[in-house]
Amino acid sequence: MPDRRLSRWLAWARDHEQARRAPFLARSPLFAGLPRRLLGRLATRFLEKAYSAGEVVFHEGDPGRALFVVVEGTVEITQATPRGEYLVRTLGAGDAFGELALIDESRRSGSARVGAPARLLILYKTDFDALIDGEARIAVVVMRNLSRVLATYARRNPVALTEPGPRPEADEPP
Amino acid sequence: MKASWLVPIAGVAALVWLARGLVLPVFLAMAFAYLLSPVVAWADALALRRSVAVGVLFAVIIAVLLAAGLLLGPRMLTEASALVDRLPALARQIDTGLEGALRELVEAAPVFRRVLPADGGWAHRWVLDRAPGDPSDLFEHAGHLFLLAILVPFFAFFLLRDLPRIVTAAMDRLPPQHVETSVAVWRELNGVIGRYIRGLVLDGLVVGVLAALGLWALRVPYPLLLGAFAGVANVVPFIGPLLSAAAAGLVVLLTPGQGLAGVARVAVLFLAIKVLDDTIIQPFTIGRSVHLHPALLLGSVVVGNHALGVLGMIVAVPVATVLQETVRLLLEHRRVLARRSVRPDAGRLGG
C-alpha cells in the first residue's frame, strides 16, 4: 500500500513536459549518443514556441542565433534563386534546422516557413555555450553529429565548400 | 514600432508607477531567484515538477537558516547587544578625542575657528540621536523589514515556479520574425546578470568569512559582526571595502590596548583581502561576466546613491552592466551584419 502511494506521489512529482523532451531530443540525429543525464540537462535549455501555418521562423540572410527542433507540425526550408523560391526540404517532428547557429552567427542560407501549425523547441547559442562550458561531453557529441551533417552536405554539394559563390545548378529545381 | 504596442507598454509603465512600493521586493526577489536558479535547473534536468523542486529548496533554505541562526545567532546577538550597550560610552570617547584634536588645531591655526562649528558632541548626535525617538517609527522600520522578509521569498518562490510558463506565454505572443533576435539578446543578458549576482553573493560570502577570521585572529572585538558587515558592504564597489575597513579600524581605535598598531594591522588585513579578492576570488566567482570600466563603475555607484541611497549603490552595477551589455550586443550584432554584407557568401552553408 505505501509503495503504491509513493509511486503515485513520484508520478505526480514528475514534470511530464521535461520528461517528454529528453527522449524526444534523443531521436534527433544532432543529439544522438548523448547519455540520458546530459539529454536532461540539454532539454532544460530549450525554449518552446507555437507557430501558425504560414509564419516565417527566419528569413534567408538573417543572422543565425538559435537551433530549432520541430516538436509537431511541419516546417519548409526554402531558398531564393533567380528563378524564384526553391523548396529545399520539408521537416517534420524530430527534425532540427539552423544547426550552424551553434557554431557561429552566420547568416541563414535559407528561409524557414511553417507549413502545418507547429511547436518548435529553440536552443540559443548563448545557452548552448553556457551549458558546454560545464559539460564538455555535450560539445564533443553535438559537434561530432554536426560534422556528420556537414559531411553529408559536402558530399552532396562539393562545389559549395570549395568555391564560394552562386549555388551550383545541381541544387536548383529542375 | 506599431501603435498597438504603445498601449500595453503604457499600461505596464502605469502599473509599475502605481505599484512602485513593490519594486524593491520584486527586485530583491529576482536577485534571490537568480541565485537559486542553478539548483532549480538541476531539478529540471531530473524532470522534477517545479513546484516540488522549489518547495523542497525553500524548505532546505529555511532549515539551513534556522541551523545557522541557532549556531551563530546567539554569538552575533551578544556582540550586537554589547556594541549597543557600549555605544554611548564609545560616542563620548570619540567626541572627547575629536574635541581635543580640534582644540589643538584651533590653537595652532585660529583661522579654523570660523570654519569649524562651535558645538561639539558630533559622534553622540550622529550615532545616538539617529535612533527613532518615537516608538511608532521603530514599528514602521520593523514592519518594512518584516514585509520584505515575507514578500521577497514569496515573489521568488512564484518566479522560480512559474518562470517557464511565463516565458512560453511571452514567446507565443512575440511576433515570429522578432523571436530569434530579441530572445537571443534577453538570453545573453540573463546569463550575464545571473553569473554576476551569483558571483557577487559568493564573493561577499568569501570576503566576509576571510574578514571575520582575520579580525578574530587579530583579537579585534566583534569579529562576526564586522565580518558580516564586510561581506554585505563588499556588494558596493570601492566604497564598501573602505567602509568595512574604517568600521573595523574605529573599533580597534576604541579598544583599550590596541592603539595605532592595531589599526595598522587591520588596514593591512583589509588591504590583503582586497588584493586577494581582486586577483583570485573575483576571477573565480564573478569571472568574465562584468567588464565595466572603473570610471563607469564608480560613476554608476555615485548616480545610484543620488537616486536611491544605499539601495541605489547596490543595484547600480547590475543596472549599468545590463545597459552596457545591451549596447555592446546591439553594436556587435550590427558589426556582424555589416561584416557579412561585405562577404555575401559567408555562411552559405548556415542552415
Interface residues (C-beta under 8 A of the other chain):
Chain A: W12 A13 R14 D15 H16 Q18 A19 A22 R37 G40 R41 A43 T44 L47 E48 K49 A50 Y51 E55 V56 V57 F58 H59 D62 P63 G64 R65 A66 I77 F97 G98 E99 L100 A101 D104 E105 S106 R107 R108 S109 G110 I122 Y124 K125 T126 D127 A130 L150 Y153 A160 L161 P164 G165 R167
Chain B: A41 D44 A45 L46 A47 L48 R49 R50 V52 V167 T168 M171 D172 L174 P176 Q177 V179 E180 T181 V183 A184 R187 E188 G191 H333 V336 L337 R340 D345 A346 G347 R348 L349 G350 G351
